[in-house]
Amino acid sequence: MNEGNLSHPQIPQEFNAAAERKNFSRIGLALIMYILLTVVLQGAISTVFPEAVPAALKAGGWLPWLITYLPQLLVGVPVCYLMLRTEEKPELPDGGIGAGSYIQIMIMCITVMYIGNIIGNLITSLFQAGNPLHNIVLESNIWATLLLAVIMVPITEELIFRRMVMNRLLKYGDKTAIIVSALLFALFHGNLAQFFYAFGLGIIFGYVYARTGKLRYSIGLHMFINFLGLIVGNLILRLLANIDLDAISGLDFTDTEAVLEILGDSMGQLLIVALYFLVMIILAVVGLVLLLVKRKKARYAEATVVIPPEKRAGIIFGNPGMIVYVACTVVLIAISLLLPVISNKAGGAVANVACASARHGLSAAFIGKAGDDLHGHFLRSVLEAEGVDTGNLMIAAGRPTSLAFVSLSPAFAACRPAQAPPRKRSCLPVKASRKKRRNFCCRNIPCP
């Protein structure tokens, strides 16, 4: 890597606690406005189109990515960019990266991605949570994923977190700028599944930007990682979905005929998956070695505004903007850990048969009643997305939709309105008689 001049501004600047705290606060406020405006616009879309949005998310294709990212691209990014603009621009190095060095950095990114992914998955598994992008990626159009998640998102995120945020932080020294921008970048994802590898990758992207002064290098690395995870990883997951792993795990490999029968149709797919994981493991090991070697050679520009060590934490995070940003993103992370425990799914024996029939090309219709609430509209949108005729599905005004809460644990609960006047809700054990269970209400969960 041709790093150019290590220096940013060479003239030391006087430390002004109020001014530096205001600078960090503005960064936090800009990022929280990014998130807030995006969430508000997404919520407005869901409110205006209460039936279309669930159906679009269920159907996949382009719409899940458009609903997720268009509010960011059209509103969140421009507002954040305007708030972070500054006349005080750092004197960045004018460096470059050769092809060999760039490939080495890409391999190191693979290592960081997999180590961070393992840590994130281990922690989220304790909460029975996962990556919120998982279902969107699997069900979305691959070209939509390529355009929005692999091309557009890296450009906008690198513009905000590397150029706009780091340009405001480099005067405090490369180390401070890289670590703080990487932490803000990781928190921005709003879930623990992505937090750890986003933090590690943010450090690499930040170092590359600080050493070269060129945004295109970090954008290219970001695109590479998203392509590897969202496109290649998606294709591998789809191959795995077509392989009967249960049948393979139960094979008696001494029975040649059974082995050939089970593996015959899946042999090509198994070889592709095995080769993919083998290559990734090798690259991850090579990347780990490179990280250990290159870390010793890393160089950082010194600060021109030196924050006293005893005041550093207070200046960086003890200001309104950063406090609000960290608090909001931590709340989002907590929600991402708790919400997947109760996931909204459509079901019921009749609806299941209708959907299965429609999937097999038969003409299917559903006759029944649902409440005039979020759950009722969700059920209708899912049936319509599956190709089931809902012309005879009545939406009862003023009535709640019956719910069932199913857990991986032995516990089970159903939530239905009691019929006895004055229409109170009654809670009975699951083992209650069929007649009594008509008035069954979910235990420990308020009925609608």
VOPAGU-2260 file (C-alpha; in pm, 1 decimal, decimal comma):
REM VOPAGU-2260
SITE   aa  ch    i         X         Y         Z
SITE  MET   A    0       0,0       0,0       0,0
SITE  ASN   A    1     136,2     338,2     -99,0
SITE  GLU   A    2      19,5     531,3     205,8
SITE  GLY   A    3     139,7     875,3     110,9
SITE  ASN   A    4     197,9    1129,7     384,3
SITE  LEU   A    5      83,6    1018,1     728,5
SITE  SER   A    6       1,3    1371,0     838,8
SITE  HIS   A    7    -335,7    1537,1     840,7
SITE  PRO   A    8    -317,0    1904,4     942,6
SITE  GLN   A    9      31,7    1960,6    1083,7
SITE  ILE   A   10     -41,8    2267,9    1294,3
SITE  PRO   A   11    -151,7    2166,4    1646,3
SITE  GLN   A   12    -487,9    2312,7    1744,3
SITE  GLU   A   13    -591,4    2428,1    2086,1
SITE  PHE   A   14    -821,1    2190,4    2273,7
SITE  ASN   A   15   -1162,7    2342,4    2340,3
SITE  ALA   A   16   -1382,9    2103,9    2539,1
SITE  ALA   A   17   -1711,2    2273,1    2446,0
SITE  ALA   A   18   -1628,7    2284,2    2073,5
SITE  GLU   A   19   -1513,4    1921,8    2061,3
SITE  ARG   A   20   -1814,7    1802,0    2256,4
SITE  LYS   A   21   -2037,0    1992,0    2012,5
SITE  ASN   A   22   -1859,8    1826,9    1718,8
SITE  PHE   A   23   -1923,3    1476,5    1854,2
SITE  SER   A   24   -2279,9    1569,8    1942,9
SITE  ARG   A   25   -2348,1    1682,0    1586,3
SITE  ILE   A   26   -2224,8    1347,6    1455,9
SITE  GLY   A   27   -2460,2    1162,3    1689,5
SITE  LEU   A   28   -2756,1    1385,6    1602,2
SITE  ALA   A   29   -2694,3    1346,4    1228,5
SITE  LEU   A   30   -2688,9     967,5    1256,7
SITE  ILE   A   31   -2998,4     955,2    1476,5
SITE  MET   A   32   -3181,4    1175,0    1224,3
SITE  TYR   A   33   -3073,4     927,4     955,9
SITE  ILE   A   34   -3231,3     641,9    1153,1
SITE  LEU   A   35   -3537,6     835,9    1270,7
SITE  LEU   A   36   -3635,3     968,8     928,4
SITE  THR   A   37   -3585,6     624,6     774,2
SITE  VAL   A   38   -3800,7     451,2    1036,8
SITE  VAL   A   39   -4072,7     718,4    1018,2
SITE  LEU   A   40   -4091,7     692,7     639,1
SITE  GLN   A   41   -4099,0     312,9     653,8
SITE  GLY   A   42   -4375,6     333,7     913,4
SITE  ALA   A   43   -4568,8     580,6     698,5
SITE  ILE   A   44   -4549,5     343,9     401,9
SITE  SER   A   45   -4677,8      56,1     618,1
SITE  THR   A   46   -4961,0     275,3     751,3
SITE  VAL   A   47   -5071,3     399,3     411,2
SITE  PHE   A   48   -5053,0      50,6     262,3
SITE  PRO   A   49   -5142,8    -178,8     557,0
SITE  GLU   A   50   -5218,2    -479,4     337,8
SITE  ALA   A   51   -4971,5    -426,5      54,8
SITE  VAL   A   52   -4655,9    -408,9     270,0
SITE  PRO   A   53   -4698,9    -747,0     448,2
SITE  ALA   A   54   -4789,9    -906,8     116,0
SITE  ALA   A   55   -4483,4    -752,6     -50,0
SITE  LEU   A   56   -4253,1    -872,4     226,7
SITE  LYS   A   57   -4403,5   -1220,1     201,9
SITE  ALA   A   58   -4386,3   -1233,4    -175,3
SITE  GLY   A   59   -4020,2   -1125,5    -189,7
SITE  GLY   A   60   -3882,4    -989,8    -517,3
SITE  TRP   A   61   -3779,2    -624,4    -537,5
SITE  LEU   A   62   -4024,9    -480,5    -287,0
SITE  PRO   A   63   -3862,3    -591,2      42,5
SITE  TRP   A   64   -3536,0    -417,7     -48,9
SITE  LEU   A   65   -3717,5    -111,5    -184,0
SITE  ILE   A   66   -3926,3     -76,6     133,5
SITE  THR   A   67   -3616,0    -128,1     348,7
SITE  TYR   A   68   -3363,6      91,6     167,8
SITE  LEU   A   69   -3540,4     352,3     -44,7
SITE  PRO   A   70   -3634,2     562,4     262,3
SITE  GLN   A   71   -3265,4     559,6     357,7
SITE  LEU   A   72   -3141,6     652,8      13,7
SITE  LEU   A   73   -3401,7     921,4     -54,8
SITE  VAL   A   74   -3430,3    1086,6     287,1
SITE  GLY   A   75   -3193,1     951,1     552,6
SITE  VAL   A   76   -2867,9     983,2     358,3
SITE  PRO   A   77   -2925,2    1336,2     217,9
SITE  VAL   A   78   -3027,5    1478,5     557,9
SITE  CYS   A   79   -2734,2    1312,5     735,7
SITE  TYR   A   80   -2494,1    1434,0     466,4
SITE  LEU   A   81   -2613,6    1793,0     499,7
SITE  MET   A   82   -2582,8    1783,4     879,0
SITE  LEU   A   83   -2227,7    1645,6     867,3
SITE  ARG   A   84   -2088,6    1881,2     605,2
SITE  THR   A   85   -1809,4    2096,2     738,6
SITE  GLU   A   86   -1580,9    2363,4     604,5
SITE  GLU   A   87   -1297,5    2220,6     814,7
SITE  LYS   A   88   -1161,0    1945,7     588,8
SITE  PRO   A   89    -861,5    1733,4     694,2
SITE  GLU   A   90    -551,3    1718,4     480,0
SITE  LEU   A   91    -578,7    1351,6     379,7
SITE  PRO   A   92    -288,3    1146,0     244,0
SITE  ASP   A   93    -275,7    1096,1    -132,1
SITE  GLY   A   94    -196,5     725,2    -134,8
SITE  GLY   A   95    -288,5     421,3    -338,4
SITE  ILE   A   96    -315,6      44,5    -303,1
SITE  GLY   A   97    -160,0    -204,6    -543,3
SITE  ALA   A   98    -355,6    -507,9    -664,9
SITE  GLY   A   99    -161,2    -750,6    -446,2
SITE  SER   A  100    -210,8    -545,1    -129,6
SITE  TYR   A  101    -578,8    -494,1    -207,2
SITE  ILE   A  102    -634,6    -870,6    -244,9
SITE  GLN   A  103    -463,4    -924,0      90,1
SITE  ILE   A  104    -697,7    -671,4     251,8
SITE  MET   A  105    -997,4    -848,6      96,0
SITE  ILE   A  106    -880,5   -1177,9     246,9
SITE  MET   A  107    -840,2   -1010,3     587,8
SITE  CYS   A  108   -1195,8    -879,5     553,4
SITE  ILE   A  109   -1318,1   -1237,3     501,4
SITE  THR   A  110   -1150,5   -1342,1     827,1
SITE  VAL   A  111   -1301,3   -1051,6    1020,9
SITE  MET   A  112   -1644,1   -1117,8     868,5
SITE  TYR   A  113   -1646,5   -1485,7     968,9
SITE  ILE   A  114   -1504,3   -1434,3    1317,1
SITE  GLY   A  115   -1754,0   -1152,7    1382,8
SITE  ASN   A  116   -2035,1   -1359,1    1234,8
SITE  ILE   A  117   -1955,2   -1654,2    1462,3
SITE  ILE   A  118   -1948,8   -1430,8    1771,4
SITE  GLY   A  119   -2274,7   -1260,5    1671,2
SITE  ASN   A  120   -2452,7   -1589,2    1600,1
SITE  LEU   A  121   -2337,6   -1744,3    1927,2
SITE  ILE   A  122   -2472,7   -1451,7    2128,6
SITE  THR   A  123   -2799,8   -1412,0    1937,4
SITE  SER   A  124   -2863,4   -1787,3    1959,3
SITE  LEU   A  125   -2886,0   -1747,7    2337,2
SITE  PHE   A  126   -3190,2   -1525,1    2273,9
SITE  GLN   A  127   -3325,6   -1747,0    1994,0
SITE  ALA   A  128   -3275,5   -1449,2    1764,6
SITE  GLY   A  129   -3095,6   -1420,0    1431,9
SITE  ASN   A  130   -2998,4   -1185,7    1153,2
SITE  PRO   A  131   -3304,4    -976,8    1055,3
SITE  LEU   A  132   -3181,5    -961,2     695,5
SITE  HIS   A  133   -3179,5   -1338,6     661,4
SITE  ASN   A  134   -3538,2   -1381,9     538,9
SITE  ILE   A  135   -3524,3   -1071,3     318,6
SITE  VAL   A  136   -3212,4   -1201,0     146,5
SITE  LEU   A  137   -3352,2   -1549,2      91,1
SITE  GLU   A  138   -3686,7   -1430,5     -43,3
SITE  SER   A  139   -3574,8   -1126,5    -243,4
SITE  ASN   A  140   -3492,3   -1095,8    -609,5
SITE  ILE   A  141   -3119,9   -1152,2    -650,6
SITE  TRP   A  142   -3087,8    -854,7    -889,7
SITE  ALA   A  143   -3258,5    -628,2    -635,8
SITE  THR   A  144   -3012,4    -749,0    -372,8
SITE  LEU   A  145   -2723,5    -683,2    -610,1
SITE  LEU   A  146   -2832,7    -330,4    -702,5
SITE  LEU   A  147   -2943,1    -204,7    -362,0
SITE  ALA   A  148   -2754,5    -404,9     -98,8
SITE  VAL   A  149   -2431,4    -477,1    -286,0
SITE  ILE   A  150   -2388,7    -153,0    -482,9
SITE  MET   A  151   -2597,3     132,8    -343,0
SITE  VAL   A  152   -2571,1      62,4      30,9
SITE  PRO   A  153   -2187,6      39,4      40,0
SITE  ILE   A  154   -2163,3     369,4    -148,3
SITE  THR   A  155   -2397,0     554,5      89,8
SITE  GLU   A  156   -2263,5     397,7     410,7
SITE  GLU   A  157   -1900,3     462,7     317,9
SITE  LEU   A  158   -1990,7     819,3     221,5
SITE  ILE   A  159   -2147,0     877,1     563,9
SITE  PHE   A  160   -1925,3     677,3     801,1
SITE  ARG   A  161   -1587,6     701,9     631,9
SITE  ARG   A  162   -1589,7    1037,6     456,6
SITE  MET   A  163   -1836,1    1251,8     650,4
SITE  VAL   A  164   -1787,2    1108,4    1000,5
SITE  MET   A  165   -1413,8    1039,4     976,8
SITE  ASN   A  166   -1340,6    1379,8     823,9
SITE  ARG   A  167   -1478,0    1529,0    1145,8
SITE  LEU   A  168   -1275,5    1289,5    1362,2
SITE  LEU   A  169    -932,1    1267,9    1199,2
SITE  LYS   A  170    -809,2    1576,4    1384,1
SITE  TYR   A  171    -822,7    1366,8    1701,2
SITE  GLY   A  172    -579,0    1117,3    1548,2
SITE  ASP   A  173    -624,8     815,5    1324,7
SITE  LYS   A  174    -683,4     569,9    1608,3
SITE  THR   A  175    -966,5     770,8    1760,7
SITE  ALA   A  176   -1126,1     837,9    1421,8
SITE  ILE   A  177   -1107,3     474,0    1311,1
SITE  ILE   A  178   -1235,8     319,3    1634,5
SITE  VAL   A  179   -1517,4     569,9    1695,4
SITE  SER   A  180   -1640,8     558,4    1334,4
SITE  ALA   A  181   -1628,9     175,1    1339,8
SITE  LEU   A  182   -1830,0     165,9    1664,2
SITE  LEU   A  183   -2091,7     406,8    1526,2
SITE  PHE   A  184   -2105,0     200,1    1207,2
SITE  ALA   A  185   -2161,5    -123,0    1404,3
SITE  LEU   A  186   -2432,6      32,4    1623,7
SITE  PHE   A  187   -2604,5     168,8    1312,9
SITE  HIS   A  188   -2692,2    -186,6    1202,4
SITE  GLY   A  189   -2919,9    -218,3    1505,2
SITE  ASN   A  190   -2865,6    -588,5    1579,6
SITE  LEU   A  191   -2602,9    -806,8    1744,5
SITE  ALA   A  192   -2587,6   -1051,4    1454,8
SITE  GLN   A  193   -2416,6    -783,8    1245,1
SITE  PHE   A  194   -2259,2    -575,2    1522,0
SITE  PHE   A  195   -1931,3    -762,2    1569,0
SITE  TYR   A  196   -1829,5    -811,7    1207,8
SITE  ALA   A  197   -1948,1    -459,5    1120,8
SITE  PHE   A  198   -1719,3    -322,3    1393,6
SITE  GLY   A  199   -1420,6    -524,8    1271,4
SITE  LEU   A  200   -1480,5    -437,8     907,5
SITE  GLY   A  201   -1533,9     -73,4    1003,1
SITE  ILE   A  202   -1183,2     -68,0    1150,3
SITE  ILE   A  203   -1033,8    -205,5     827,5
SITE  PHE   A  204   -1236,6      29,5     605,8
SITE  GLY   A  205   -1144,3     323,4     828,3
SITE  TYR   A  206    -773,9     241,8     825,4
SITE  VAL   A  207    -774,1     212,2     445,2
SITE  TYR   A  208    -947,6     549,5     412,8
SITE  ALA   A  209    -715,6     717,7     663,8
SITE  ARG   A  210    -406,1     583,8     491,3
SITE  THR   A  211    -507,6     652,9     129,4
SITE  GLY   A  212    -757,5     938,3     145,5
SITE  LYS   A  213    -954,2     755,8    -126,5
SITE  LEU   A  214   -1314,4     654,2     -58,6
SITE  ARG   A  215   -1324,7     416,9    -357,5
SITE  TYR   A  216   -1101,9     163,3    -182,1
SITE  SER   A  217   -1330,4     121,7     120,2
SITE  ILE   A  218   -1638,3     120,8    -107,2
SITE  GLY   A  219   -1483,5    -162,3    -310,2
SITE  LEU   A  220   -1410,6    -363,8       4,4
SITE  HIS   A  221   -1762,6    -302,6     134,5
SITE  MET   A  222   -1913,3    -414,4    -197,6
SITE  PHE   A  223   -1696,7    -726,6    -197,0
SITE  ILE   A  224   -1808,6    -828,9     152,3
SITE  ASN   A  225   -2176,9    -762,8      77,8
SITE  PHE   A  226   -2149,6    -957,8    -247,6
SITE  LEU   A  227   -1986,6   -1248,7     -68,6
SITE  GLY   A  228   -2241,3   -1253,2     212,0
SITE  LEU   A  229   -2562,9   -1156,9      32,4
SITE  ILE   A  230   -2517,9   -1304,1    -315,8
SITE  VAL   A  231   -2274,5   -1595,7    -284,4
SITE  GLY   A  232   -2398,6   -1682,8      64,1
SITE  ASN   A  233   -2758,0   -1664,9     -57,4
SITE  LEU   A  234   -2685,0   -1905,5    -342,6
SITE  ILE   A  235   -2516,7   -2148,8    -102,5
SITE  LEU   A  236   -2814,4   -2136,3     134,6
SITE  ARG   A  237   -3049,5   -2209,0    -156,0
SITE  LEU   A  238   -2836,6   -2506,9    -255,8
SITE  LEU   A  239   -2847,7   -2634,4     102,7
SITE  ALA   A  240   -3226,4   -2596,7     105,6
SITE  ASN   A  241   -3246,8   -2839,9    -187,5
SITE  ILE   A  242   -3035,9   -3103,0     -10,8
SITE  ASP   A  243   -3203,5   -3350,2     227,0
SITE  LEU   A  244   -2950,2   -3320,4     508,0
SITE  ASP   A  245   -3161,4   -3533,2     746,1
SITE  ALA   A  246   -3163,6   -3821,5     501,3
SITE  ILE   A  247   -2789,1   -3789,3     446,1
SITE  SER   A  248   -2711,4   -3777,8     819,9
SITE  GLY   A  249   -2909,0   -4100,6     870,8
SITE  LEU   A  250   -2740,2   -4289,8     586,9
SITE  ASP   A  251   -2576,2   -4625,9     637,5
SITE  PHE   A  252   -2270,4   -4576,2     419,1
SITE  THR   A  253   -2216,5   -4951,0     399,7
SITE  ASP   A  254   -2535,7   -4973,2     192,6
SITE  THR   A  255   -2407,0   -4865,3    -147,6
SITE  GLU   A  256   -2746,7   -4863,1    -316,7
SITE  ALA   A  257   -2902,5   -4640,5     -51,2
SITE  VAL   A  258   -2606,4   -4402,3     -62,2
SITE  LEU   A  259   -2624,2   -4371,4    -439,7
SITE  GLU   A  260   -3001,8   -4324,3    -429,1
SITE  ILE   A  261   -2988,9   -4045,5    -171,6
SITE  LEU   A  262   -2674,0   -3873,7    -294,0
SITE  GLY   A  263   -2728,8   -3922,7    -665,4
SITE  ASP   A  264   -2943,7   -3615,1    -723,1
SITE  SER   A  265   -2758,2   -3399,9    -469,8
SITE  MET   A  266   -2396,7   -3493,9    -539,7
SITE  GLY   A  267   -2323,2   -3188,3    -756,4
SITE  GLN   A  268   -2478,4   -2950,3    -506,8
SITE  LEU   A  269   -2296,2   -3115,1    -216,2
SITE  LEU   A  270   -1962,8   -3078,5    -395,3
SITE  ILE   A  271   -2025,5   -2708,5    -461,9
SITE  VAL   A  272   -2119,9   -2643,3     -98,7
SITE  ALA   A  273   -1823,7   -2843,5      32,5
SITE  LEU   A  274   -1583,2   -2661,9    -200,9
SITE  TYR   A  275   -1723,4   -2323,9     -93,3
SITE  PHE   A  276   -1672,9   -2395,1     277,5
SITE  LEU   A  277   -1325,8   -2537,4     215,0
SITE  VAL   A  278   -1218,6   -2225,5      24,9
SITE  MET   A  279   -1367,0   -1996,2     290,3
SITE  ILE   A  280   -1189,7   -2180,4     571,5
SITE  ILE   A  281    -856,5   -2158,8     389,4
SITE  LEU   A  282    -903,6   -1788,1     315,2
SITE  ALA   A  283   -1008,5   -1720,9     676,0
SITE  VAL   A  284    -690,9   -1885,6     807,0
SITE  VAL   A  285    -472,1   -1698,5     557,0
SITE  GLY   A  286    -648,9   -1374,3     650,8
SITE  LEU   A  287    -585,8   -1435,6    1020,2
SITE  VAL   A  288    -213,6   -1476,0     954,5
SITE  LEU   A  289    -212,4   -1158,2     745,4
SITE  LEU   A  290    -391,1    -966,4    1020,7
SITE  LEU   A  291    -134,0   -1070,9    1278,6
SITE  VAL   A  292     155,7    -977,4    1049,5
SITE  LYS   A  293      13,3    -651,1     910,6
SITE  ARG   A  294    -102,1    -527,7    1250,6
SITE  LYS   A  295     258,7    -479,2    1355,0
SITE  LYS   A  296     325,2    -265,6    1047,9
SITE  ALA   A  297      21,8     -38,2    1086,7
SITE  ARG   A  298      96,8     333,8    1113,8
SITE  TYR   A  299    -129,6     606,6    1246,0
SITE  ALA   A  300    -120,2     983,4    1218,1
SITE  GLU   A  301    -106,5    1169,9    1547,5
SITE  ALA   A  302    -379,8    1402,4    1669,5
SITE  THR   A  303    -369,7    1774,2    1606,1
SITE  VAL   A  304    -640,3    1825,8    1868,1
SITE  VAL   A  305    -534,7    1625,0    2170,7
SITE  ILE   A  306    -817,5    1529,1    2406,6
SITE  PRO   A  307    -681,6    1474,5    2759,2
SITE  PRO   A  308    -708,6    1101,7    2846,5
SITE  GLU   A  309    -913,7    1166,6    3159,0
SITE  LYS   A  310   -1169,8    1365,0    2953,9
SITE  ARG   A  311   -1176,3    1144,3    2642,1
SITE  ALA   A  312   -1480,9     929,7    2725,3
SITE  GLY   A  313   -1680,2    1230,8    2844,1
SITE  ILE   A  314   -1597,4    1441,3    2538,2
SITE  ILE   A  315   -1672,0    1163,8    2288,6
SITE  PHE   A  316   -1985,1    1009,7    2442,9
SITE  GLY   A  317   -2095,4    1253,1    2714,3
SITE  ASN   A  318   -2291,8    1485,0    2486,3
SITE  PRO   A  319   -2659,2    1496,7    2381,5
SITE  GLY   A  320   -2612,7    1369,0    2026,1
SITE  MET   A  321   -2400,6    1067,7    2114,9
SITE  ILE   A  322   -2611,1     981,3    2420,1
SITE  VAL   A  323   -2929,9     974,6    2210,7
SITE  TYR   A  324   -2764,4     782,0    1926,5
SITE  VAL   A  325   -2611,6     515,3    2149,2
SITE  ALA   A  326   -2932,3     482,1    2354,3
SITE  CYS   A  327   -3153,6     445,9    2046,5
SITE  THR   A  328   -2928,6     194,8    1872,5
SITE  VAL   A  329   -2895,9     -11,6    2191,9
SITE  VAL   A  330   -3276,6     -16,2    2216,9
SITE  LEU   A  331   -3294,5    -133,9    1855,3
SITE  ILE   A  332   -3046,4    -410,3    1934,9
SITE  ALA   A  333   -3253,6    -513,9    2237,9
SITE  ILE   A  334   -3569,9    -520,4    2026,0
SITE  SER   A  335   -3395,9    -732,3    1762,3
SITE  LEU   A  336   -3306,6    -982,0    2034,8
SITE  LEU   A  337   -3654,9    -997,2    2186,1
SITE  LEU   A  338   -3891,6    -966,7    1890,3
SITE  PRO   A  339   -3784,7   -1280,8    1703,1
SITE  VAL   A  340   -3902,8   -1482,3    2005,2
SITE  ILE   A  341   -4257,3   -1390,0    1895,2
SITE  SER   A  342   -4263,6   -1391,6    1515,9
SITE  ASN   A  343   -4580,4   -1315,8    1319,3
SITE  LYS   A  344   -4673,0   -1621,7    1111,0
SITE  ALA   A  345   -4991,8   -1713,0     928,3
SITE  GLY   A  346   -5134,8   -2060,4     988,7
SITE  GLY   A  347   -5429,1   -2281,1    1069,8
SITE  ALA   A  348   -5527,4   -2617,3     918,9
SITE  VAL   A  349   -5762,4   -2479,4     653,7
SITE  ALA   A  350   -5530,3   -2194,8     552,1
SITE  ASN   A  351   -5236,0   -2435,0     532,0
SITE  VAL   A  352   -5425,3   -2670,4     300,3
SITE  ALA   A  353   -5543,6   -2379,0      84,8
SITE  CYS   A  354   -5188,8   -2245,6      46,9
SITE  ALA   A  355   -5048,4   -2591,0     -27,1
SITE  SER   A  356   -5317,0   -2645,7    -291,4
SITE  ALA   A  357   -5242,1   -2309,4    -454,2
SITE  ARG   A  358   -4870,8   -2387,7    -460,0
SITE  HIS   A  359   -4945,5   -2709,2    -647,7
SITE  GLY   A  360   -5139,2   -2521,9    -914,0
SITE  LEU   A  361   -5490,7   -2593,4    -787,6
SITE  SER   A  362   -5765,6   -2336,6    -753,1
SITE  ALA   A  363   -5802,5   -2258,1    -382,4
SITE  ALA   A  364   -6029,3   -2025,2    -188,9
SITE  PHE   A  365   -6065,1   -1947,1     179,6
SITE  ILE   A  366   -6404,3   -1897,2     345,8
SITE  GLY   A  367   -6392,0   -1759,2     696,0
SITE  LYS   A  368   -6366,5   -1454,6     920,0
SITE  ALA   A  369   -6081,7   -1249,5    1066,7
SITE  GLY   A  370   -6075,9    -946,5    1290,4
SITE  ASP   A  371   -6041,4    -592,0    1161,7
SITE  ASP   A  372   -5691,7    -547,7    1303,3
SITE  LEU   A  373   -5327,2    -577,7    1202,3
SITE  HIS   A  374   -5334,8    -956,7    1238,1
SITE  GLY   A  375   -5648,0   -1000,3    1028,8
SITE  HIS   A  376   -5512,4    -790,0     744,0
SITE  PHE   A  377   -5183,2    -976,3     767,5
SITE  LEU   A  378   -5359,4   -1312,9     730,4
SITE  ARG   A  379   -5548,9   -1193,9     424,5
SITE  SER   A  380   -5234,5   -1049,5     264,4
SITE  VAL   A  381   -5047,8   -1378,8     313,4
SITE  LEU   A  382   -5330,4   -1580,7     157,6
SITE  GLU   A  383   -5343,4   -1343,8    -138,8
SITE  ALA   A  384   -4966,2   -1360,7    -181,3
SITE  GLU   A  385   -4994,4   -1740,8    -193,2
SITE  GLY   A  386   -5256,8   -1718,9    -469,4
SITE  VAL   A  387   -5556,7   -1810,9    -252,7
SITE  ASP   A  388   -5892,3   -1646,4    -335,5
SITE  THR   A  389   -5995,7   -1435,0     -35,3
SITE  GLY   A  390   -6321,8   -1304,7    -178,7
SITE  ASN   A  391   -6517,3   -1485,5      93,6
SITE  LEU   A  392   -6286,0   -1394,6     380,3
SITE  MET   A  393   -6486,2   -1155,4     597,3
SITE  ILE   A  394   -6315,6    -885,6     802,0
SITE  ALA   A  395   -6525,7    -835,4    1116,8
SITE  ALA   A  396   -6528,9    -474,1    1232,7
SITE  GLY   A  397   -6453,7    -425,3    1599,7
SITE  ARG   A  398   -6348,6    -784,8    1654,7
SITE  PRO   A  399   -5995,0    -908,7    1730,3
SITE  THR   A  400   -5827,6   -1187,7    1536,6
SITE  SER   A  401   -5769,1   -1515,6    1720,3
SITE  LEU   A  402   -5402,1   -1579,6    1788,8
SITE  ALA   A  403   -5191,2   -1878,4    1887,3
SITE  PHE   A  404   -4850,1   -1851,1    2052,5
SITE  VAL   A  405   -4625,3   -2145,3    1972,8
SITE  SER   A  406   -4283,4   -2196,5    2130,1
SITE  LEU   A  407   -3996,8   -2440,1    2084,4
SITE  SER   A  408   -4042,3   -2514,3    2452,6
SITE  PRO   A  409   -4335,9   -2731,9    2571,6
SITE  ALA   A  410   -4544,1   -2422,1    2643,2
SITE  PHE   A  411   -4832,0   -2338,5    2411,5
SITE  ALA   A  412   -5096,8   -2068,5    2429,1
SITE  ALA   A  413   -5389,4   -1953,0    2220,1
SITE  CYS   A  414   -5549,4   -1611,8    2242,6
SITE  ARG   A  415   -5918,0   -1579,2    2166,5
SITE  PRO   A  416   -6190,1   -1340,9    2284,7
SITE  ALA   A  417   -6421,9   -1480,1    2551,8
SITE  GLN   A  418   -6785,6   -1508,9    2448,1
SITE  ALA   A  419   -6944,7   -1471,2    2789,3
SITE  PRO   A  420   -7084,8   -1125,2    2875,0
SITE  PRO   A  421   -6960,9    -867,9    2942,2
SITE  ARG   A  422   -6705,7    -994,9    2690,7
SITE  LYS   A  423   -6432,3   -1030,9    2948,9
SITE  ARG   A  424   -6122,5   -1236,5    2877,8
SITE  SER   A  425   -6069,4   -1558,5    3071,2
SITE  CYS   A  426   -5744,7   -1752,7    3106,0
SITE  LEU   A  427   -5754,6   -2133,0    3140,8
SITE  PRO   A  428   -5489,4   -2405,4    3129,2
SITE  VAL   A  429   -5414,5   -2563,7    2794,0
SITE  LYS   A  430   -5543,4   -2896,4    2928,4
SITE  ALA   A  431   -5892,0   -2750,3    2980,2
SITE  SER   A  432   -6185,2   -2919,6    2805,5
SITE  ARG   A  433   -6265,3   -2834,0    2444,0
SITE  LYS   A  434   -6574,6   -2644,2    2553,6
SITE  LYS   A  435   -6383,9   -2435,6    2807,6
SITE  ARG   A  436   -6102,0   -2367,5    2563,4
SITE  ARG   A  437   -6342,9   -2170,3    2347,4
SITE  ASN   A  438   -6297,1   -1893,4    2601,6
SITE  PHE   A  439   -5923,7   -1953,6    2630,7
SITE  CYS   A  440   -5702,9   -1648,7    2656,3
SITE  CYS   A  441   -5324,9   -1634,0    2632,0
SITE  ARG   A  442   -5172,2   -1674,8    2975,7
SITE  ASN   A  443   -4948,3   -1386,8    3088,6
SITE  ILE   A  444   -5011,3   -1202,9    2759,5
SITE  PRO   A  445   -5288,6    -937,1    2740,0
SITE  CYS   A  446   -5568,5   -1030,8    2504,5
SITE  PRO   A  447   -5658,1    -788,1    2226,4
